[in-house]
Amino acid sequence: MEVRNIKLYIDGRWQLTDLNVLTRVYIQLYGLLYSLDVAEDYLDGEIQYIYGKYPWRGGFSAVNFYHNLFVKMPRAYKPEIKSIQYASPGFIELSQLVEVARDVAQIVGYVSAAILAGNKTYSTIQKGISERKLSKINLRSEELSLLEKERVFIHKSVNDIARVMGIKPETLSKLYFRTENNELAVLKILSSVYRRARDLAKLQNQGKLDIKRDHIERRENKDQRKADS
């Protein structure tokens, strides 16, 4: 796995609350995508335990879920600050796993590009969850003997929320594996991912943050080197 210094570009006037959102949400998304995309085999059992531990009724359990995933990550792969330049424009340079950082940037990019449509999809899903009282179901219990119409709603909602975030098919497949094909758990996790990606997307749409730029520039430079060779 490749670790490289990658810049998160910043611009405009930042408040401490903005910085809190960036650091808190970024490591949550990073830890989740690491657990799905590139986690080493020797961590598989521990990560699987974390996915099965929480009932996903929101709030405290979700916070602990993300925290525990990040804690399990080897230190060498956790984002580490290499340099910060606060200016217009400026940047925060982090040592990161390239594949995971790229996936975070892709999801945030998808959400920021169509945030109104994404919010509409998310709101429709949450309304459906509430009307069907699915938020009160303990995902580790026997309460999952859902009616067929509820299963149809859940399956469609998973596909809809995954699409607005540009979730890769292989990432979605691994999420099903981690949740032991519990599709309601998949939906709740993806909904929580959307809420977090939306927070970063808002910073991007305000012109304060650009986490795709470094990846785009590196890809363009690589393509140019190939063309010149």
GUFI-966752 format. One record per atom (N, C-alpha, C, O): x, y, z; residue in one letter. Coordinates in steps of 0.001 Angstrom, whole numbers, plus 500000, padded with zeros to 6 digits. Layout:
<nodes>
XYZA ...
</nodes>
This chain:
<nodes>
500835498807500000M 500000500000500000M 500875501249500000M 501841501346500757M 500526502190499150E 501345503385498984E 500907504499499928E 499739504886499956E 501864505007500700V 501647506168501558V 502370507350500935V 503530507240500539V 501673508491500849R 502259509654500179R 501740510925500843R 500670510922501452R 502493511995500724N 502033513288501221N 501022513866500232N 501326514058499054N 499827514138500726I 498736514642499893I 498178515909500539I 497964515958501751I 497949516917499729K 497475518203500246K 495956518329500176K 495328517976499177K 495389518837501255L 494005519290501256L 494074520805501112L 494517521490502034L 493648521335499982Y 493766522762499731Y 492665523524500451Y 491506523109500462Y 493046524649501052I 492095525478501776I 492172526905501247I 493184527327500687I 491083527632501438D 491009529008500941D 490003529763501801D 489217529172502542D 490051531087501678G 489097531904502410G 489434531994503892G 490540531665504322G 488449532448504658R 488630532639506096R 488044531448506841R 486864531126506702R 488890530805507631W 488479529619508373W 488228529959509838W 488953530746510447W 487184529344510385Q 486913529409511811Q 487383528104512454Q 487605527110511763Q 487531528113513767L 487905526883514455L 486855525794514244L 487181524608514193L 485599526206514123T 484545525225513878T 484732524534512527T 484449523344512391T 485208525280511532D 485482524683510220D 486593523638510329D 486498522548509766D 487639523993511062L 488769523079511218L 488347521829511982L 488806520727511683L 487471522006512966N 486970520861513722N 486190519912512819N 486352518695512900N 485343520474511961V 484569519652511031V 485509518882510104V 485344517678509911V 486480519566509538L 487401518924508603L 488144517770509252L 488140516657508724L 488781518017510385T 489601516973510999T 488746515810511513T 489100514646511322T 487629516123512159R 486783515070512735R 486159514205511653R 486211512977511731R 485574514834510651V 484868514085509613V 485850513358508700V 485603512221508299V 486950514003508376Y 487893513397507442Y 488429512068507987Y 488475511074507262Y 488832512048509255I 489394510802509784I 488312509734509945I 488614508542509882I 487051510144510153Q 485976509157510228Q 485771508482508870Q 485682507257508789Q 485696509276507819L 485539508707506479L 486762507893506086L 486639506824505488L 487919508391506417Y 489173507712506089Y 489232506343506769Y 489588505348506138Y 488884506297508048G 488919505040508786G 487927504024508252G 488236502837508156G 486734504491507904L 485724503586507356L 486179503008506026L 486096501798505815L 486660503860505129L 487061503391503805L 488302502504503884L 488460501588503077L 489170502766504836Y 490301501863505050Y 489796500469505412Y 490299499469504900Y 488807500408506288S 488287499111506742S 487615498341505620S 487522497115505675S 487142499056504596L 486441498407503494L 487334498124502295L 487130497138501587L 488305498967502067D 489064498897500814D 490434498237500928D 490829497486500036D 491169498503502014V 492577498093502009V 493064497468503309V 494255497180503425V 492208497251504276A 492661496727505571A 493366495382505412A 492951494538504618A 494444495198506182E 495225493966506106E 494430492780506655E 493543492938507494E 494767491609506167D 494054490391506555D 494113490132508058D 493149489631508636D 495239490469508698Y 495381490138510114Y 494442490965510997Y 494220490624512159Y 493888492055510444L 492941492883511187L 491493492497510912L 490573493064511502L 491293491540510022D 489952491246509552D 488986490902510685D 487871491421510730D 489407490035511592G 488527489623512672G 488146490764513593G 486991490869514008G 489108491626513919E 488842492762514800E 487913493783514141E 487028494342514789E 488125494016512859I 487255494951512146I 485853494386512022I 484868495111512160I 485765493082511760Q 484458492435511661Q 483700492558512979Q 482484492750512982Q 484407492449514087Y 483795492576515402Y 483221493974515594Y 482124494128516132Y 483952494985515158I 483483496368515304I 482198496583514520I 481272497235515003I 482140496037513316Y 480926496203512501Y 479715495531513151Y 478588496007513017Y 479955494432513850G 478844493726514461G 478490494194515856G 477496493739516421G 479274495089516424K 479135495451517829K 478005496426518107K 477362496341519153K 477750497358517184Y 476836498449517486Y 475480498262516828Y 475405497798515691Y 474404498618517529P 473051498425516999P 472622499479515987P 471569499328515367P 473390500527515803W 473083501564514818W 471711502198515012W 470870502240514114W 471536502688516237R 470371503528516492R 470774505000516479R 470003505866516893R 471973505271516007G 472420506648515881G 473149507126517125G 473268506400518112G 473641508373517060G 474249509017518208G 475526508342518669G 476457508150517887G 475565507983519951F 476784507501520590F 477356506268519923F 478573506149519782F 476488505338519505S 477002504116518899S 477732504392517593S 478751503763517308S 477218505334516793A 477868505673515527A 479225506320515764A 480197506008515076A 479289507223516739V 480555507884517058V 481606506851517475V 482753506917517034V 481218505913518313N 482147504879518748N 482556503961517611N 483699503510517549N 481631503687516720F 481924502853515550F 483074503445514745F 484043502749514441F 482973504717514401Y 484023505366513610Y 485323505471514399Y 486408505273513852Y 485209505780515668H 486406505904516501H 487168504584516565H 488389504558516409H 486450503496516795N 487100502203516933N 487725501721515631N 488778501085515645N 487082502020514506L 487688501666513220L 489002502403513030L 489986501817512578L 489024503681513371F 490240504471513186F 491351503998514123F 492516503931513732F 490982503674515353V 491974503210516329V 492661501929515861V 493854501747516103V 491928501045515198K 492485499770514752K 493480499918513591K 494249498999513310K 493461501032512947M 494340501229511796M 495806501312512243M 496105501994513224M 496719500637511550P 498143500758511885P 498593502215511844P 498161502987510987P 499449502571512763R 499879503963512896R 500469504516511601R 500270505687511275R 501185503685510872A 501848504140509650A 500854504593508584A 501214505339507674A 499604504143508694Y 498602504467507676Y 497657505583508092Y 496845506036507285Y 497749506029509330K 496876507110509783K 497370508449509242K 498577508682509179K 496447509333508850P 496871510644508353P 497729511377509386P 497360511483510556P 498854511869508942E 499783512596509813E 500129513927509175E 500480513983507996E 500032514992509944I 500301516334509416I 501786516480509099I 502643516233509948I 502073516884507868K 503445517141507441K 503739518636507358K 504845519079507671K 502744519406506936S 502910520858506894S 501547521519506755S 500596520923506251S 501475522755507211I 500252523553507095I 500627524945506619I 501556525560507143I 499906525435505632Q 500075526807505174Q 498706527463505154Q 497860527149504317Q 498504528377506087Y 497224529076506136Y 497343530359505329Y 498002531313505744Y 496707530367504187A 496752531514503282A 495582531375502325A 494792530437502428A 495474532313501395S 494451532226500342S 495161532203498987S 495461533271498454S 495439531051498417P 495117529713498952P 496207529190499878P 497334529685499896P 495830528168500651G 496776527483501522G 496541525994501423G 495869525523500505G 497094525251502366F 496894523805502322F 497218523181503668F 497908523772504499F 496706521977503863I 497103521100504961I 497642519841504303I 496900519125503630I 498911519567504491E 499553518424503845E 499614517256504824E 500161517372505921E 499042516130504408L 498969514949505256L 499647513761504593L 499532513561503383L 500350512977505392S 500827511674504932S 499648510712505006S 499063510526506072S 499292510091503857Q 498082509275503801Q 498262508076502872Q 499159508050502029Q 497397507097503046L 497284506025502071L 496631506606500813L 495539507170500883L 497287506472499690V 496820507091498452V 495422506613498083V 494554507426497762V 495196505305498125E 493912504762497691E 492766505236498573E 491688505565498079E 493002505270499876V 491945505696500797V 491665507187500635V 490506507596500571V 492709507993500569A 492532509435500394A 491794509747499098A 490964510655499049A 492101508992498053R 491431509187496762R 489944508846496858R 489105509527496268R 489626507794497603D 488222507407497757D 487437508440498565D 486286508736498246D 488059508985499606V 487404510050500374V 487118511241499469V 486018511793499483V 488118511631498680A 487961512775497788A 486860512531496761A 486113513447496418A 486760511298496273Q 485740510983495271Q 484344511105495861Q 483459511693495239Q 484139510564497040I 482812510618497657I 482407512061497952I 481284512469497658I 483316512820498528V 483012514220498832V 482757514994497543V 481888515865497501V 483508514681496500G 483307515338495213G 481939515066494628G 481288515977494117G 481496513824494698Y 480165513470494212Y 479088514235494968Y 478165514778494361Y 479206514277496281V 478185514930497097V 478171516439496851V 477102517038496736V 479339517045496770S 479394518502496568S 478889518909495193S 478375520014495022S 479034518020494207A 478598518346492846A 477084518316492694A 476537518967491803A 476413517576493545A 474949517449493427A 474330517403494818A 473585516478495143A 474642518404495635I 474242518348497037I 472732518492497211I 472166517916498140I 472077519240496344L 470621519389496463L 469915518067496169L 469009517658496895L 470341517414495106A 469762516119494766A 470096515089495842A 469263514252496191A 471313515156496363G 471714514242497419G 470898514431498682G 470477513462499314G 470678515691499047N 469879515977500235N 468438515497500071N 467822515009501018N 467920515643498870K 466557515179498611K 466474513661498759K 465539513139499367K 467454512961498200T 467498511506498326T 467621511096499781T 466911510204500247T 468522511748500496Y 468739511430501904Y 467478511686502727Y 467107510863503563Y 466816512825502496S 465602513163503249S 464483512159502983S 463753511772503895S 464357511744501721T 463329510758501368T 463586509435502086T 462655508796502576T 464838509036502142I 465200507793502817I 464921507885504316I 464349506967504904I 465325508994504929Q 465114509143506369Q 463631509200506717Q 463218508693507760Q 462833509811505853K 461386509843506067K 460819508429506005K 459981508052506823K 461283507648505026G 460824506270504900G 461233505415506088G 460462504574506550G 462448505631506583I 462924504897507759I 462061505220508970I 461690504336509742I 461749506511509121S 460935506937510259S 459518506382510177S 458992505870511165S 458904506480509011E 457525505997508840E 457420504502509099E 456404504022509602E 458466503774508758R 458453502317508946R 459020501897510293R 459113500709510599R 459402502904511105K 459968502660512440K 461226501788512380K 461509501021513300K 461966501921511287L 463180501122511132L 464334501639511984L 465279500902512265L 464260502911512398S 465335503474513210S 465363502879514610S 466382502951515296S 464253502294515036K 464163501741516392K 464555500269516459K 464604499677517537K 464829499694515312I 465167498267515282I 466607498048515717I 467519498719515235I 466802497119516619N 468145496731517040N 468696495761516000N 468147494675515813N 469750496135515338L 470264495337514223L 470883494021514661L 471163493165513822L 471102493842515955R 471676492583516428R 470600491639516975R 470912490544517442R 469359492057516919S 468296491256517498S 467559490463516430S 467963490426515268S 466487489842516842E 465677489064515913E 464580489910515286E 463661489371514670E 464663491226515435E 463628492106514923E 463717492311513418E 462964493105512855E 464629491604512765L 464882491851511353L 464030491004510421L 464318490897509230L 462983490404510966S 462040489675510111S 461099490693509480S 459926490789509842S 461648491460508517L 460932492585507923L 459946492115506862L 460135491085506215L 458897492900506707L 457952492634505633L 458632492861504291L 459585493634504193L 458138492182503253E 458753492270501931E 458784493705501418E 459774494114500810E 457728494478501646K 457703495853501142K 458776496704501817K 459303497643501221K 459094496364503075E 460159497095503758E 461516496701503201E 462411497541503101E 461680495450502840R 462935495003502229R 463149495685500875R 464270496059500531R 462068495841500116V 462165496520498821V 462591497969499029V 463449498476498306V 461994498635500014F 462366500026500331F 463837500119500722F 464551501002500247F 464290499222501578I 465669499245502057I 466640499024500903I 467630499746500780I 466368498041500062H 467260497748498943H 467353498932497981H 468446499301497552H 466220499520497647K 466217500685496749K 466963501853497381K 467703502564496701K 466770502048498669S 467417503164499361S 468929503002499386S 469663503977499227S 469399501771499587V 470842501508499557V 471420501915498207V 472439502604498141V 470770501489497138N 471256501817495796N 471212503315495529N 472117503865494902N 470157503977496005D 470014505418495771D 471090506213496496D 471720507085495898D 471311505926497775I 472279506702498548I 473706506385498111I 474575507255498144I 473947505137497703A 475270504777497195A 475562505512495896A 476691505944495663A 474546505656495050R 474729506322493758R 475056507809493928R 475940508320493240R 474367508506494822V 474612509941494973V 475996510211495557V 476515511321495436V 476601509190496196M 477946509362496735M 479025508772495833M 480215508906496118M 478615508119494747G 479600507514493867G 480353506368494520G 481527506151494219G 479700505634495407I 480348504505496081I 480712503434495059I 479865503028494264I 481941502979495069K 482390501965494125K 481701500635494410K 481469500299495572K 481370499871493365P 480708498571493569P 481486497657494512P 480886496963495332P 482812497650494403E 483603496775495262E 483559497227496728E 483627496407497643E 483444498551496935T 483315499063498297T 481967498677498889T 481884498269500047T 480916498807498092L 479583498431498554L 479524496933498845L 478925496512499835L 480141496138497988S 480169494695498193S 480861494336499509S 480409493450500233S 481966495036499813K 482677494770501063K 481854495199502266K 481946494581503326K 481047496248502120L 480178496691503208L 479112495634503511L 478776495393504671L 478590495014502462Y 477649493913502672Y 478337492764503417Y 477758492157504317Y 479574492481503028F 480321491421503703F 480538491738505176F 480347490879506037F 480940492978505462R 481213493376506835R 479958493297507710R 480046492979508896R 478811493581507135T 477560493561507898T 476849492219507797T 475706492084508235T 477519491230507225E 476947489896507046E 475616489959506300E 474641489297506655E 475617490784505250N 474458490940504353N 473214491478505055N 472091491232504617N 473421492207506135N 472317492885506818N 472083494212506090N 472787495192506333N 471096494236505201E 470926495392504316E 470457496636505054E 470744497751504619E 469743496471506157L 469359497636506950L 470591498268507594L 470689499492507680L 471524497443508041A 472777497962508581A 473555498704507501A 474120499768507754A 473581498138506294V 474254498801505171V 473648500175504936V 474374501150504746V 472332500259504948L 471649501531504714L 471973502546505806L 472222503716505515L 471971502104507052K 472255503037508144K 473694503535508094K 473957504707508364K 474617502657507752I 476013503082507644I 476191504057506483I 476852505084506632I 475607503743505332L 475723504646504186L 475080506000504483L 475586507034504046L 473981506004505216S 473341507271505585S 474263508095506472S 474341509315506333S 474957507428507379S 475892508143508247S 477087508662507449S 477615509735507741S 477511507900506442V 478588508352505564V 478146509598504799V 478914510548504651V 476916509587504320Y 476421510752503580Y 476423512004504457Y 476842513070504007Y 475969511890505679R 475939513057506566R 477334513628506752R 477510514846506786R 478306512773506871R 479681513241507069R 480269513813505781R 480919514858505807R 480047513145504673A 480544513663503393A 479906515011503081A 480548515892502510A 478651515164503455R 477956516434503207R 478604517587503966R 478665518706503456R 479088517326505173D 479757518382505945D 480994518897505205D 481239520102505158D 481774517974504627L 482950518401503862L 482542519024502531L 483188519957502054L 481477518510501934A 480990519070500669A 480558520523500850A 480754521345499955A 479979520839501988K 479570522225502247K 480787523145502289K 480741524258501766K 481877522686502912L 483106523483502930L 483643523668501514L 484127524745501166L 483556522616500696Q 484016522739499307Q 483158523730498532Q 483672524563497786Q 481852523634498715N 480955524521497969N 481045525966498428N 480651526877497700N 481563526180499632Q 481809527541500125Q 483162528071499654Q 483524529208499956Q 483905527252498920G 485212527655498428G 486313527579499469G 487410528096499255G 486029526933500604K 487013526849501677K 487918525625501570K 489006525608502147K 487483524614500845L 488199523349500837L 488175522724499449L 487181522821498729L 489272522087499086D 489335521309497841D 490229520108498093D 491454520230498121D 489613518946498278I 490410517754498569I 490637516892497328I 491298515856497405I 490094517312496189K 490318516555494950K 491484517110494130K 492061516401493306K 491820518360494355R 492793519054493495R 494133518337493411R 494673518167492318R 494675517916494548D 495978517254494550D 495927515976493724D 496856515695492966D 494848515193493859H 494714513949493098H 494613514228491597H 495204513517490783H 493861515264491242I 493695515626489833I 495022516078489233I 495379515662488131I 495750516926489953E 497020517437489450E 498051516314489286E 498807516298488314E 498076515393490225R 499024514282490128R 498687513384488934R 499577512907488230R 497383513161488721R 496976512335487582R 497323513025486267R 497790512378485330R 497099514324486196E 497427515058484973E 498926515060484717E 499359514917483573E 499721515220485766N 501183515191485609N 501655513810485153N 502568513690484336N 501016512773485696K 501382511407485301K 501046511176483838K 501836510588483100K 499863511642483415D 499463511488482014D 500401512258481085D 500716511801479987D 500846513439481543Q 501745514251480728Q 503101513580480578Q 503706513620479507Q 503581512957481669R 504868512257481599R 504784511081480637R 505734510804479905R 503646510388480636K 503468509277479703K 503467509780478276K 504049509154477390K 502803510931478046A 502722511479476700A 504079511927476188A 504366511855474993A 504926512400477132D 506234512907476743D 507262511786476544D 508287511988475893D 506984510607477108S 507973509524477017S 507875508764475694S 508637507825475463S 
</nodes>
